[in-house]
Amino acid sequence: LANALVGARDKVEPMVAERNYAEALNELADLKEPVDRFFDDVMVMVDDAALKKNRLALLTQLLQSFRRVADFSRIQA
């Protein structure tokens, strides 16, 4: 997930700079498979504090990447 996130951010940053949010969001959507694999294969809330902190930081980076593209709090069901 970490490698996929870095690759996606490298592609998304120029799109965000150009305000091409739809294309940026489509690029971030490609992270679905690595994110799914992460949650299927990785226990985030482990006893090892350093490992837990690292995994939570990775998820925070993922969230921040999406927040640069869209404000999901404004979506209404």
All heavy atoms as a GROMACS GRO file, in nm:
protein
  610
    1LEU      N    1   0.083  -0.120   0.000
    1LEU     CA    2   0.000   0.000   0.000
    1LEU      C    3   0.087   0.125   0.000
    1LEU      O    4   0.056   0.220  -0.071
    1LEU     CB    5  -0.095   0.001   0.120
    1LEU     CG    6  -0.184   0.124   0.135
    1LEU    CD1    7  -0.271   0.146   0.013
    1LEU    CD2    8  -0.271   0.110   0.259
    2ALA      N    9   0.193   0.123   0.076
    2ALA     CA   10   0.280   0.241   0.083
    2ALA      C   11   0.337   0.275  -0.054
    2ALA      O   12   0.334   0.392  -0.094
    2ALA     CB   13   0.392   0.218   0.184
    3ASN      N   14   0.385   0.175  -0.126
    3ASN     CA   15   0.442   0.200  -0.259
    3ASN      C   16   0.335   0.250  -0.356
    3ASN      O   17   0.360   0.342  -0.435
    3ASN     CB   18   0.508   0.074  -0.313
    3ASN     CG   19   0.633   0.038  -0.236
    3ASN    OD1   20   0.697   0.123  -0.175
    3ASN    ND2   21   0.668  -0.088  -0.238
    4ALA      N   22   0.218   0.189  -0.352
    4ALA     CA   23   0.109   0.231  -0.440
    4ALA      C   24   0.066   0.374  -0.409
    4ALA      O   25   0.038   0.453  -0.501
    4ALA     CB   26  -0.009   0.136  -0.425
    5LEU      N   27   0.066   0.410  -0.283
    5LEU     CA   28   0.027   0.544  -0.243
    5LEU      C   29   0.127   0.647  -0.292
    5LEU      O   30   0.089   0.752  -0.344
    5LEU     CB   31   0.010   0.553  -0.091
    5LEU     CG   32  -0.036   0.686  -0.035
    5LEU    CD1   33  -0.168   0.730  -0.097
    5LEU    CD2   34  -0.051   0.675   0.116
    6VAL      N   35   0.254   0.617  -0.281
    6VAL     CA   36   0.357   0.710  -0.330
    6VAL      C   37   0.342   0.730  -0.480
    6VAL      O   38   0.347   0.842  -0.531
    6VAL     CB   39   0.499   0.658  -0.295
    6VAL    CG1   40   0.606   0.737  -0.369
    6VAL    CG2   41   0.522   0.667  -0.145
    7GLY      N   42   0.323   0.619  -0.553
    7GLY     CA   43   0.305   0.629  -0.697
    7GLY      C   44   0.183   0.710  -0.734
    7GLY      O   45   0.187   0.792  -0.827
    8ALA      N   46   0.074   0.689  -0.664
    8ALA     CA   47  -0.050   0.763  -0.692
    8ALA      C   48  -0.032   0.911  -0.662
    8ALA      O   49  -0.076   0.996  -0.740
    8ALA     CB   50  -0.165   0.705  -0.611
    9ARG      N   51   0.034   0.942  -0.551
    9ARG     CA   52   0.055   1.084  -0.517
    9ARG      C   53   0.138   1.154  -0.623
    9ARG      O   54   0.112   1.269  -0.657
    9ARG     CB   55   0.121   1.097  -0.380
    9ARG     CG   56   0.024   1.090  -0.266
    9ARG     CD   57   0.083   1.138  -0.137
    9ARG     NE   58   0.212   1.077  -0.110
    9ARG     CZ   59   0.250   1.028   0.006
    9ARG    NH1   60   0.168   1.032   0.108
    9ARG    NH2   61   0.368   0.974   0.022
   10ASP      N   62   0.239   1.085  -0.676
   10ASP     CA   63   0.322   1.145  -0.780
   10ASP      C   64   0.240   1.179  -0.904
   10ASP      O   65   0.265   1.279  -0.970
   10ASP     CB   66   0.437   1.052  -0.818
   10ASP     CG   67   0.543   1.039  -0.709
   10ASP    OD1   68   0.543   1.123  -0.616
   10ASP    OD2   69   0.625   0.946  -0.716
   11LYS      N   70   0.142   1.095  -0.935
   11LYS     CA   71   0.056   1.120  -1.050
   11LYS      C   72  -0.052   1.224  -1.020
   11LYS      O   73  -0.089   1.304  -1.106
   11LYS     CB   74  -0.012   0.991  -1.094
   11LYS     CG   75   0.084   0.888  -1.150
   11LYS     CD   76   0.010   0.760  -1.183
   11LYS     CE   77   0.106   0.651  -1.230
   11LYS     NZ   78   0.033   0.524  -1.253
   12VAL      N   79  -0.103   1.223  -0.897
   12VAL     CA   80  -0.216   1.308  -0.860
   12VAL      C   81  -0.176   1.453  -0.837
   12VAL      O   82  -0.252   1.544  -0.869
   12VAL     CB   83  -0.288   1.248  -0.737
   12VAL    CG1   84  -0.384   1.348  -0.674
   12VAL    CG2   85  -0.359   1.120  -0.775
   13GLU      N   86  -0.058   1.477  -0.784
   13GLU     CA   87  -0.018   1.614  -0.749
   13GLU      C   88  -0.029   1.710  -0.868
   13GLU      O   89  -0.087   1.819  -0.853
   13GLU     CB   90   0.124   1.617  -0.691
   13GLU     CG   91   0.130   1.567  -0.548
   13GLU     CD   92   0.040   1.643  -0.452
   13GLU    OE1   93   0.034   1.768  -0.460
   13GLU    OE2   94  -0.026   1.579  -0.370
   14PRO      N   95   0.022   1.675  -0.988
   14PRO     CA   96   0.005   1.768  -1.100
   14PRO      C   97  -0.142   1.788  -1.139
   14PRO      O   98  -0.182   1.897  -1.179
   14PRO     CB   99   0.082   1.701  -1.216
   14PRO     CG  100   0.169   1.600  -1.153
   14PRO     CD  101   0.106   1.562  -1.023
   15MET      N  102  -0.221   1.684  -1.124
   15MET     CA  103  -0.364   1.695  -1.155
   15MET      C  104  -0.433   1.792  -1.059
   15MET      O  105  -0.516   1.873  -1.100
   15MET     CB  106  -0.431   1.558  -1.147
   15MET     CG  107  -0.382   1.459  -1.249
   15MET     SD  108  -0.448   1.295  -1.214
   15MET     CE  109  -0.354   1.195  -1.327
   16VAL      N  110  -0.399   1.782  -0.932
   16VAL     CA  111  -0.457   1.873  -0.832
   16VAL      C  112  -0.411   2.016  -0.859
   16VAL      O  113  -0.491   2.110  -0.852
   16VAL     CB  114  -0.419   1.828  -0.689
   16VAL    CG1  115  -0.459   1.934  -0.586
   16VAL    CG2  116  -0.485   1.694  -0.656
   17ALA      N  117  -0.284   2.032  -0.894
   17ALA     CA  118  -0.232   2.166  -0.924
   17ALA      C  119  -0.307   2.229  -1.041
   17ALA      O  120  -0.326   2.350  -1.045
   17ALA     CB  121  -0.082   2.157  -0.953
   18GLU      N  122  -0.350   2.145  -1.135
   18GLU     CA  123  -0.424   2.194  -1.252
   18GLU      C  124  -0.576   2.194  -1.227
   18GLU      O  125  -0.654   2.222  -1.318
   18GLU     CB  126  -0.393   2.107  -1.373
   18GLU     CG  127  -0.249   2.117  -1.418
   18GLU     CD  128  -0.215   2.018  -1.529
   18GLU    OE1  129  -0.308   1.953  -1.582
   18GLU    OE2  130  -0.096   2.007  -1.563
   19ARG      N  131  -0.615   2.162  -1.105
   19ARG     CA  132  -0.756   2.156  -1.064
   19ARG      C  133  -0.835   2.054  -1.145
   19ARG      O  134  -0.954   2.070  -1.168
   19ARG     CB  135  -0.821   2.292  -1.070
   19ARG     CG  136  -0.762   2.389  -0.971
   19ARG     CD  137  -0.832   2.520  -0.975
   19ARG     NE  138  -0.773   2.608  -0.876
   19ARG     CZ  139  -0.836   2.707  -0.820
   19ARG    NH1  140  -0.961   2.734  -0.853
   19ARG    NH2  141  -0.776   2.782  -0.731
   20ASN      N  142  -0.766   1.948  -1.185
   20ASN     CA  143  -0.830   1.839  -1.259
   20ASN      C  144  -0.868   1.731  -1.157
   20ASN      O  145  -0.808   1.624  -1.152
   20ASN     CB  146  -0.735   1.785  -1.366
   20ASN     CG  147  -0.804   1.689  -1.460
   20ASN    OD1  148  -0.916   1.645  -1.436
   20ASN    ND2  149  -0.736   1.654  -1.567
   21TYR      N  150  -0.968   1.764  -1.076
   21TYR     CA  151  -1.004   1.680  -0.963
   21TYR      C  152  -1.068   1.547  -1.003
   21TYR      O  153  -1.045   1.445  -0.938
   21TYR     CB  154  -1.094   1.756  -0.866
   21TYR     CG  155  -1.028   1.880  -0.812
   21TYR    CD1  156  -1.075   2.007  -0.843
   21TYR    CD2  157  -0.916   1.871  -0.730
   21TYR    CE1  158  -1.014   2.121  -0.793
   21TYR    CE2  159  -0.854   1.983  -0.680
   21TYR     CZ  160  -0.903   2.108  -0.712
   21TYR     OH  161  -0.841   2.220  -0.664
   22ALA      N  162  -1.145   1.547  -1.110
   22ALA     CA  163  -1.209   1.422  -1.153
   22ALA      C  164  -1.103   1.320  -1.194
   22ALA      O  165  -1.110   1.202  -1.156
   22ALA     CB  166  -1.306   1.449  -1.268
   23GLU      N  167  -1.005   1.363  -1.271
   23GLU     CA  168  -0.898   1.272  -1.312
   23GLU      C  169  -0.814   1.227  -1.193
   23GLU      O  170  -0.775   1.112  -1.182
   23GLU     CB  171  -0.808   1.340  -1.417
   23GLU     CG  172  -0.713   1.245  -1.485
   23GLU     CD  173  -0.637   1.311  -1.599
   23GLU    OE1  174  -0.683   1.412  -1.653
   23GLU    OE2  175  -0.530   1.258  -1.634
   24ALA      N  176  -0.790   1.319  -1.100
   24ALA     CA  177  -0.714   1.284  -0.979
   24ALA      C  178  -0.790   1.181  -0.897
   24ALA      O  179  -0.731   1.085  -0.846
   24ALA     CB  180  -0.687   1.410  -0.897
   25LEU      N  181  -0.921   1.198  -0.885
   25LEU     CA  182  -1.001   1.103  -0.809
   25LEU      C  183  -1.001   0.966  -0.876
   25LEU      O  184  -0.992   0.863  -0.809
   25LEU     CB  185  -1.143   1.155  -0.792
   25LEU     CG  186  -1.234   1.074  -0.700
   25LEU    CD1  187  -1.173   1.059  -0.561
   25LEU    CD2  188  -1.371   1.140  -0.692
   26ASN      N  189  -1.007   0.965  -1.008
   26ASN     CA  190  -1.000   0.838  -1.080
   26ASN      C  191  -0.866   0.769  -1.056
   26ASN      O  192  -0.860   0.646  -1.042
   26ASN     CB  193  -1.022   0.858  -1.230
   26ASN     CG  194  -1.168   0.878  -1.264
   26ASN    OD1  195  -1.255   0.826  -1.197
   26ASN    ND2  196  -1.193   0.953  -1.369
   27GLU      N  197  -0.760   0.845  -1.050
   27GLU     CA  198  -0.628   0.788  -1.022
   27GLU      C  199  -0.625   0.729  -0.881
   27GLU      O  200  -0.574   0.620  -0.860
   27GLU     CB  201  -0.520   0.895  -1.039
   27GLU     CG  202  -0.380   0.843  -1.028
   27GLU     CD  203  -0.342   0.747  -1.140
   27GLU    OE1  204  -0.380   0.772  -1.255
   27GLU    OE2  205  -0.274   0.646  -1.111
   28LEU      N  206  -0.680   0.801  -0.785
   28LEU     CA  207  -0.684   0.751  -0.648
   28LEU      C  208  -0.774   0.628  -0.635
   28LEU      O  209  -0.749   0.541  -0.552
   28LEU     CB  210  -0.730   0.861  -0.552
   28LEU     CG  211  -0.629   0.974  -0.529
   28LEU    CD1  212  -0.693   1.086  -0.448
   28LEU    CD2  213  -0.503   0.923  -0.462
   29ALA      N  214  -0.875   0.620  -0.719
   29ALA     CA  215  -0.963   0.504  -0.717
   29ALA      C  216  -0.887   0.376  -0.752
   29ALA      O  217  -0.926   0.266  -0.710
   29ALA     CB  218  -1.080   0.524  -0.812
   30ASP      N  219  -0.778   0.390  -0.825
   30ASP     CA  220  -0.695   0.274  -0.859
   30ASP      C  221  -0.627   0.214  -0.736
   30ASP      O  222  -0.571   0.105  -0.743
   30ASP     CB  223  -0.589   0.311  -0.962
   30ASP     CG  224  -0.649   0.334  -1.100
   30ASP    OD1  225  -0.764   0.290  -1.124
   30ASP    OD2  226  -0.582   0.397  -1.185
   31LEU      N  227  -0.634   0.283  -0.624
   31LEU     CA  228  -0.577   0.230  -0.499
   31LEU      C  229  -0.668   0.127  -0.433
   31LEU      O  230  -0.631   0.070  -0.330
   31LEU     CB  231  -0.549   0.344  -0.401
   31LEU     CG  232  -0.437   0.439  -0.440
   31LEU    CD1  233  -0.434   0.558  -0.344
   31LEU    CD2  234  -0.304   0.367  -0.441
   32LYS      N  235  -0.784   0.103  -0.490
   32LYS     CA  236  -0.880   0.010  -0.429
   32LYS      C  237  -0.817  -0.126  -0.400
   32LYS      O  238  -0.830  -0.177  -0.289
   32LYS     CB  239  -1.003  -0.007  -0.516
   32LYS     CG  240  -1.106  -0.102  -0.455
   32LYS     CD  241  -1.219  -0.135  -0.548
   32LYS     CE  242  -1.323  -0.223  -0.488
   32LYS     NZ  243  -1.280  -0.335  -0.408
   33GLU      N  244  -0.750  -0.183  -0.497
   33GLU     CA  245  -0.692  -0.316  -0.477
   33GLU      C  246  -0.585  -0.317  -0.367
   33GLU      O  247  -0.592  -0.401  -0.277
   33GLU     CB  248  -0.634  -0.370  -0.607
   33GLU     CG  249  -0.581  -0.512  -0.595
   33GLU     CD  250  -0.528  -0.565  -0.726
   33GLU    OE1  251  -0.588  -0.538  -0.830
   33GLU    OE2  252  -0.423  -0.633  -0.722
   34PRO      N  253  -0.489  -0.224  -0.369
   34PRO     CA  254  -0.391  -0.223  -0.258
   34PRO      C  255  -0.454  -0.196  -0.122
   34PRO      O  256  -0.412  -0.254  -0.022
   34PRO     CB  257  -0.292  -0.113  -0.296
   34PRO     CG  258  -0.311  -0.088  -0.441
   34PRO     CD  259  -0.451  -0.129  -0.474
   35VAL      N  260  -0.556  -0.112  -0.118
   35VAL     CA  261  -0.625  -0.084   0.009
   35VAL      C  262  -0.698  -0.209   0.057
   35VAL      O  263  -0.689  -0.246   0.175
   35VAL     CB  264  -0.721   0.037  -0.004
   35VAL    CG1  265  -0.811   0.048   0.118
   35VAL    CG2  266  -0.642   0.165  -0.025
   36ASP      N  267  -0.769  -0.274  -0.034
   36ASP     CA  268  -0.838  -0.398   0.003
   36ASP      C  269  -0.741  -0.503   0.055
   36ASP      O  270  -0.766  -0.568   0.156
   36ASP     CB  271  -0.916  -0.455  -0.116
   36ASP     CG  272  -1.040  -0.375  -0.150
   36ASP    OD1  273  -1.081  -0.289  -0.069
   36ASP    OD2  274  -1.096  -0.398  -0.259
   37ARG      N  275  -0.629  -0.518  -0.016
   37ARG     CA  276  -0.527  -0.615   0.027
   37ARG      C  277  -0.472  -0.580   0.165
   37ARG      O  278  -0.450  -0.667   0.248
   37ARG     CB  279  -0.413  -0.620  -0.076
   37ARG     CG  280  -0.397  -0.751  -0.143
   37ARG     CD  281  -0.276  -0.764  -0.233
   37ARG     NE  282  -0.197  -0.646  -0.260
   37ARG     CZ  283  -0.203  -0.575  -0.372
   37ARG    NH1  284  -0.285  -0.609  -0.467
   37ARG    NH2  285  -0.126  -0.471  -0.388
   38PHE      N  286  -0.449  -0.451   0.186
   38PHE     CA  287  -0.397  -0.405   0.315
   38PHE      C  288  -0.491  -0.448   0.428
   38PHE      O  289  -0.449  -0.505   0.528
   38PHE     CB  290  -0.380  -0.253   0.314
   38PHE     CG  291  -0.328  -0.195   0.442
   38PHE    CD1  292  -0.192  -0.195   0.470
   38PHE    CD2  293  -0.414  -0.140   0.535
   38PHE    CE1  294  -0.144  -0.141   0.590
   38PHE    CE2  295  -0.367  -0.086   0.654
   38PHE     CZ  296  -0.232  -0.087   0.680
   39PHE      N  297  -0.621  -0.421   0.411
   39PHE     CA  298  -0.715  -0.454   0.518
   39PHE      C  299  -0.741  -0.604   0.529
   39PHE      O  300  -0.778  -0.652   0.636
   39PHE     CB  301  -0.844  -0.376   0.502
   39PHE     CG  302  -0.831  -0.233   0.546
   39PHE    CD1  303  -0.831  -0.130   0.454
   39PHE    CD2  304  -0.817  -0.202   0.680
   39PHE    CE1  305  -0.817   0.002   0.495
   39PHE    CE2  306  -0.803  -0.070   0.723
   39PHE     CZ  307  -0.804   0.032   0.630
   40ASP      N  308  -0.721  -0.677   0.422
   40ASP     CA  309  -0.736  -0.823   0.429
   40ASP      C  310  -0.616  -0.890   0.495
   40ASP      O  311  -0.631  -0.990   0.565
   40ASP     CB  312  -0.754  -0.883   0.289
   40ASP     CG  313  -0.890  -0.854   0.229
   40ASP    OD1  314  -0.983  -0.817   0.306
   40ASP    OD2  315  -0.904  -0.866   0.106
   41ASP      N  316  -0.497  -0.834   0.473
   41ASP     CA  317  -0.373  -0.901   0.513
   41ASP      C  318  -0.301  -0.840   0.633
   41ASP      O  319  -0.208  -0.901   0.685
   41ASP     CB  320  -0.275  -0.905   0.395
   41ASP     CG  321  -0.329  -0.980   0.275
   41ASP    OD1  322  -0.425  -1.059   0.293
   41ASP    OD2  323  -0.277  -0.961   0.164
   42VAL      N  324  -0.340  -0.721   0.673
   42VAL     CA  325  -0.263  -0.649   0.775
   42VAL      C  326  -0.352  -0.615   0.894
   42VAL      O  327  -0.460  -0.560   0.878
   42VAL     CB  328  -0.203  -0.518   0.716
   42VAL    CG1  329  -0.131  -0.438   0.823
   42VAL    CG2  330  -0.110  -0.550   0.600
   43MET      N  331  -0.304  -0.647   1.013
   43MET     CA  332  -0.372  -0.606   1.137
   43MET      C  333  -0.313  -0.471   1.177
   43MET      O  334  -0.194  -0.461   1.204
   43MET     CB  335  -0.351  -0.710   1.247
   43MET     CG  336  -0.411  -0.671   1.381
   43MET     SD  337  -0.589  -0.655   1.380
   43MET     CE  338  -0.637  -0.825   1.365
   44VAL      N  339  -0.396  -0.369   1.179
   44VAL     CA  340  -0.348  -0.234   1.209
   44VAL      C  341  -0.329  -0.215   1.359
   44VAL      O  342  -0.225  -0.166   1.405
   44VAL     CB  343  -0.445  -0.128   1.153
   44VAL    CG1  344  -0.403   0.012   1.195
   44VAL    CG2  345  -0.455  -0.139   1.001
   45MET      N  346  -0.426  -0.254   1.437
   45MET     CA  347  -0.424  -0.229   1.581
   45MET      C  348  -0.352  -0.343   1.654
   45MET      O  349  -0.414  -0.423   1.725
   45MET     CB  350  -0.566  -0.211   1.633
   45MET     CG  351  -0.643  -0.100   1.562
   45MET     SD  352  -0.559   0.060   1.562
   45MET     CE  353  -0.599   0.114   1.725
   46VAL      N  354  -0.220  -0.348   1.637
   46VAL     CA  355  -0.138  -0.452   1.698
   46VAL      C  356  -0.082  -0.401   1.831
   46VAL      O  357  -0.087  -0.283   1.862
   46VAL     CB  358  -0.023  -0.495   1.604
   46VAL    CG1  359  -0.079  -0.562   1.480
   46VAL    CG2  360   0.064  -0.376   1.566
   47ASP      N  361  -0.026  -0.493   1.910
   47ASP     CA  362   0.031  -0.457   2.040
   47ASP      C  363   0.160  -0.377   2.027
   47ASP      O  364   0.191  -0.295   2.113
   47ASP     CB  365   0.057  -0.583   2.124
   47ASP     CG  366  -0.072  -0.650   2.168
   47ASP    OD1  367  -0.175  -0.580   2.178
   47ASP    OD2  368  -0.068  -0.772   2.192
   48ASP      N  369   0.235  -0.401   1.922
   48ASP     CA  370   0.361  -0.329   1.899
   48ASP      C  371   0.328  -0.183   1.866
   48ASP      O  372   0.277  -0.152   1.759
   48ASP     CB  373   0.437  -0.395   1.784
   48ASP     CG  374   0.571  -0.330   1.754
   48ASP    OD1  375   0.585  -0.208   1.768
   48ASP    OD2  376   0.664  -0.405   1.715
   49ALA      N  377   0.358  -0.093   1.958
   49ALA     CA  378   0.319   0.048   1.945
   49ALA      C  379   0.380   0.114   1.822
   49ALA      O  380   0.312   0.191   1.752
   49ALA     CB  381   0.356   0.125   2.070
   50ALA      N  382   0.505   0.085   1.793
   50ALA     CA  383   0.571   0.147   1.678
   50ALA      C  384   0.509   0.100   1.547
   50ALA      O  385   0.487   0.180   1.454
   50ALA     CB  386   0.721   0.118   1.680
   51LEU      N  387   0.480  -0.028   1.540
   51LEU     CA  388   0.419  -0.084   1.419
   51LEU      C  389   0.278  -0.028   1.400
   51LEU      O  390   0.239   0.011   1.289
   51LEU     CB  391   0.416  -0.236   1.430
   51LEU     CG  392   0.373  -0.314   1.307
   51LEU    CD1  393   0.461  -0.280   1.187
   51LEU    CD2  394   0.379  -0.463   1.336
   52LYS      N  395   0.202  -0.020   1.507
   52LYS     CA  396   0.067   0.036   1.501
   52LYS      C  397   0.072   0.182   1.456
   52LYS      O  398  -0.005   0.224   1.368
   52LYS     CB  399  -0.003   0.024   1.636
   52LYS     CG  400  -0.143   0.083   1.636
   52LYS     CD  401  -0.221   0.050   1.761
   52LYS     CE  402  -0.169   0.118   1.883
   52LYS     NZ  403  -0.254   0.097   2.001
   53LYS      N  404   0.164   0.258   1.512
   53LYS     CA  405   0.179   0.399   1.476
   53LYS      C  406   0.213   0.414   1.327
   53LYS      O  407   0.157   0.498   1.258
   53LYS     CB  408   0.288   0.464   1.562
   53LYS     CG  409   0.308   0.609   1.536
   53LYS     CD  410   0.415   0.667   1.627
   53LYS     CE  411   0.439   0.812   1.597
   53LYS     NZ  412   0.544   0.869   1.683
   54ASN      N  413   0.301   0.329   1.277
   54ASN     CA  414   0.341   0.332   1.137
   54ASN      C  415   0.220   0.302   1.047
   54ASN      O  416   0.197   0.370   0.947
   54ASN     CB  417   0.453   0.231   1.113
   54ASN     CG  418   0.505   0.235   0.973
   54ASN    OD1  419   0.434   0.203   0.879
   54ASN    ND2  420   0.630   0.271   0.957
   55ARG      N  421   0.143   0.201   1.081
   55ARG     CA  422   0.028   0.162   0.999
   55ARG      C  423  -0.081   0.268   1.003
   55ARG      O  424  -0.144   0.296   0.901
   55ARG     CB  425  -0.024   0.026   1.045
   55ARG     CG  426   0.075  -0.085   1.012
   55ARG     CD  427   0.038  -0.219   1.068
   55ARG     NE  428   0.135  -0.320   1.027
   55ARG     CZ  429   0.135  -0.444   1.068
   55ARG    NH1  430   0.041  -0.487   1.153
   55ARG    NH2  431   0.226  -0.529   1.026
   56LEU      N  432  -0.103   0.328   1.117
   56LEU     CA  433  -0.201   0.436   1.127
   56LEU      C  434  -0.155   0.558   1.048
   56LEU      O  435  -0.236   0.627   0.985
   56LEU     CB  436  -0.228   0.471   1.272
   56LEU     CG  437  -0.308   0.367   1.351
   56LEU    CD1  438  -0.308   0.402   1.500
   56LEU    CD2  439  -0.449   0.355   1.297
   57ALA      N  440  -0.026   0.584   1.049
   57ALA     CA  441   0.029   0.696   0.972
   57ALA      C  442   0.007   0.674   0.823
   57ALA      O  443  -0.024   0.768   0.748
   57ALA     CB  444   0.177   0.715   1.003
   58LEU      N  445   0.024   0.552   0.778
   58LEU     CA  446   0.000   0.518   0.638
   58LEU      C  447  -0.146   0.545   0.601
   58LEU      O  448  -0.175   0.604   0.497
   58LEU     CB  449   0.037   0.372   0.612
   58LEU     CG  450   0.014   0.319   0.471
   58LEU    CD1  451   0.094   0.399   0.368
   58LEU    CD2  452   0.050   0.172   0.465
   59LEU      N  453  -0.237   0.505   0.687
   59LEU     CA  454  -0.378   0.530   0.661
   59LEU      C  455  -0.411   0.679   0.664
   59LEU      O  456  -0.495   0.726   0.587
   59LEU     CB  457  -0.465   0.453   0.760
   59LEU     CG  458  -0.457   0.301   0.745
   59LEU    CD1  459  -0.536   0.233   0.858
   59LEU    CD2  460  -0.506   0.256   0.610
   60THR      N  461  -0.343   0.753   0.749
   60THR     CA  462  -0.361   0.899   0.753
   60THR      C  463  -0.314   0.961   0.622
   60THR      O  464  -0.379   1.052   0.568
   60THR     CB  465  -0.285   0.959   0.873
   60THR    OG1  466  -0.340   0.904   0.994
   60THR    CG2  467  -0.296   1.110   0.875
   61GLN      N  468  -0.202   0.914   0.569
   61GLN     CA  469  -0.153   0.964   0.440
   61GLN      C  470  -0.254   0.935   0.329
   61GLN      O  471  -0.277   1.020   0.242
   61GLN     CB  472  -0.019   0.900   0.406
   61GLN     CG  473   0.095   0.945   0.494
   61GLN     CD  474   0.222   0.867   0.466
   61GLN    OE1  475   0.234   0.799   0.364
   61GLN    NE2  476   0.317   0.876   0.557
   62LEU      N  477  -0.313   0.817   0.333
   62LEU     CA  478  -0.415   0.782   0.234
   62LEU      C  479  -0.533   0.878   0.243
   62LEU      O  480  -0.580   0.932   0.141
   62LEU     CB  481  -0.460   0.637   0.257
   62LEU     CG  482  -0.568   0.585   0.165
   62LEU    CD1  483  -0.519   0.574   0.022
   62LEU    CD2  484  -0.617   0.449   0.215
   63LEU      N  485  -0.580   0.902   0.364
   63LEU     CA  486  -0.692   0.994   0.385
   63LEU      C  487  -0.658   1.134   0.336
   63LEU      O  488  -0.738   1.199   0.268
   63LEU     CB  489  -0.730   0.997   0.533
   63LEU     CG  490  -0.839   1.094   0.573
   63LEU    CD1  491  -0.970   1.063   0.502
   63LEU    CD2  492  -0.859   1.090   0.724
   64GLN      N  493  -0.539   1.181   0.366
   64GLN     CA  494  -0.497   1.314   0.323
   64GLN      C  495  -0.492   1.326   0.171
   64GLN      O  496  -0.527   1.430   0.114
   64GLN     CB  497  -0.361   1.350   0.384
   64GLN     CG  498  -0.368   1.375   0.532
   64GLN     CD  499  -0.231   1.388   0.597
   64GLN    OE1  500  -0.130   1.352   0.539
   64GLN    NE2  501  -0.229   1.439   0.719
   65SER      N  502  -0.450   1.219   0.105
   65SER     CA  503  -0.448   1.220  -0.041
   65SER      C  504  -0.588   1.238  -0.098
   65SER      O  505  -0.609   1.316  -0.192
   65SER     CB  506  -0.386   1.090  -0.095
   65SER     OG  507  -0.250   1.082  -0.061
   66PHE      N  508  -0.685   1.168  -0.041
   66PHE     CA  509  -0.822   1.182  -0.088
   66PHE      C  510  -0.879   1.320  -0.052
   66PHE      O  511  -0.953   1.378  -0.132
   66PHE     CB  512  -0.911   1.072  -0.029
   66PHE     CG  513  -0.906   0.945  -0.110
   66PHE    CD1  514  -0.816   0.846  -0.079
   66PHE    CD2  515  -0.992   0.927  -0.217
   66PHE    CE1  516  -0.810   0.729  -0.153
   66PHE    CE2  517  -0.988   0.810  -0.292
   66PHE     CZ  518  -0.897   0.711  -0.260
   67ARG      N  519  -0.844   1.372   0.062
   67ARG     CA  520  -0.896   1.503   0.102
   67ARG      C  521  -0.844   1.616   0.015
   67ARG      O  522  -0.908   1.720   0.004
   67ARG     CB  523  -0.862   1.531   0.249
   67ARG     CG  524  -0.952   1.457   0.344
   67ARG     CD  525  -0.923   1.497   0.486
   67ARG     NE  526  -1.020   1.438   0.576
   67ARG     CZ  527  -1.004   1.428   0.705
   67ARG    NH1  528  -0.893   1.474   0.762
   67ARG    NH2  529  -1.097   1.373   0.780
   68ARG      N  530  -0.729   1.596  -0.049
   68ARG     CA  531  -0.677   1.700  -0.140
   68ARG      C  532  -0.761   1.707  -0.267
   68ARG      O  533  -0.758   1.807  -0.337
   68ARG     CB  534  -0.531   1.672  -0.176
   68ARG     CG  535  -0.439   1.694  -0.059
   68ARG     CD  536  -0.292   1.704  -0.092
   68ARG     NE  537  -0.248   1.756  -0.218
   68ARG     CZ  538  -0.238   1.886  -0.251
   68ARG    NH1  539  -0.274   1.978  -0.165
   68ARG    NH2  540  -0.194   1.921  -0.369
   69VAL      N  541  -0.834   1.601  -0.294
   69VAL     CA  542  -0.909   1.592  -0.418
   69VAL      C  543  -1.056   1.626  -0.399
   69VAL      O  544  -1.118   1.688  -0.485
   69VAL     CB  545  -0.893   1.450  -0.480
   69VAL    CG1  546  -0.981   1.433  -0.601
   69VAL    CG2  547  -0.748   1.423  -0.512
   70ALA      N  548  -1.115   1.583  -0.288
   70ALA     CA  549  -1.259   1.603  -0.268
   70ALA      C  550  -1.293   1.614  -0.120
   70ALA      O  551  -1.224   1.556  -0.036
   70ALA     CB  552  -1.335   1.486  -0.330
   71ASP      N  553  -1.398   1.689  -0.093
   71ASP     CA  554  -1.450   1.702   0.043
   71ASP      C  555  -1.566   1.604   0.056
   71ASP      O  556  -1.680   1.635   0.021
   71ASP     CB  557  -1.494   1.844   0.070
   71ASP     CG  558  -1.547   1.864   0.211
   71ASP    OD1  559  -1.550   1.765   0.289
   71ASP    OD2  560  -1.586   1.977   0.244
   72PHE      N  561  -1.537   1.482   0.103
   72PHE     CA  562  -1.637   1.378   0.111
   72PHE      C  563  -1.742   1.405   0.219
   72PHE      O  564  -1.848   1.344   0.217
   72PHE     CB  565  -1.570   1.242   0.134
   72PHE     CG  566  -1.490   1.199   0.014
   72PHE    CD1  567  -1.353   1.218   0.011
   72PHE    CD2  568  -1.551   1.143  -0.095
   72PHE    CE1  569  -1.278   1.181  -0.099
   72PHE    CE2  570  -1.479   1.104  -0.206
   72PHE     CZ  571  -1.342   1.123  -0.209
   73SER      N  572  -1.715   1.497   0.308
   73SER     CA  573  -1.813   1.529   0.412
   73SER      C  574  -1.936   1.600   0.353
   73SER      O  575  -2.040   1.607   0.416
   73SER     CB  576  -1.750   1.615   0.521
   73SER     OG  577  -1.721   1.745   0.472
   74ARG      N  578  -1.923   1.650   0.232
   74ARG     CA  579  -2.031   1.723   0.168
   74ARG      C  580  -2.124   1.631   0.087
   74ARG      O  581  -2.224   1.677   0.034
   74ARG     CB  582  -1.974   1.833   0.081
   74ARG     CG  583  -1.890   1.931   0.166
   74ARG     CD  584  -1.858   2.052   0.094
   74ARG     NE  585  -1.978   2.113   0.042
   74ARG     CZ  586  -2.021   2.234   0.072
   74ARG    NH1  587  -1.955   2.306   0.155
   74ARG    NH2  588  -2.129   2.282   0.016
   75ILE      N  589  -2.089   1.505   0.078
   75ILE     CA  590  -2.172   1.410   0.004
   75ILE      C  591  -2.293   1.374   0.088
   75ILE      O  592  -2.282   1.339   0.205
   75ILE     CB  593  -2.093   1.284  -0.033
   75ILE    CG1  594  -1.979   1.319  -0.128
   75ILE    CG2  595  -2.184   1.178  -0.094
   75ILE    CD1  596  -1.888   1.204  -0.160
   76GLN      N  597  -2.409   1.383   0.028
   76GLN     CA  598  -2.534   1.349   0.099
   76GLN      C  599  -2.590   1.220   0.043
   76GLN      O  600  -2.587   1.197  -0.079
   76GLN     CB  601  -2.636   1.461   0.082
   76GLN     CG  602  -2.592   1.590   0.147
   76GLN     CD  603  -2.696   1.698   0.130
   76GLN    OE1  604  -2.796   1.680   0.063
   76GLN    NE2  605  -2.671   1.813   0.192
   77ALA      N  606  -2.641   1.138   0.130
   77ALA     CA  607  -2.700   1.011   0.084
   77ALA      C  608  -2.843   1.031   0.041
   77ALA      O  609  -2.913   1.116   0.077
   77ALA     CB  610  -2.693   0.910   0.198
   0.00000   0.00000   0.00000
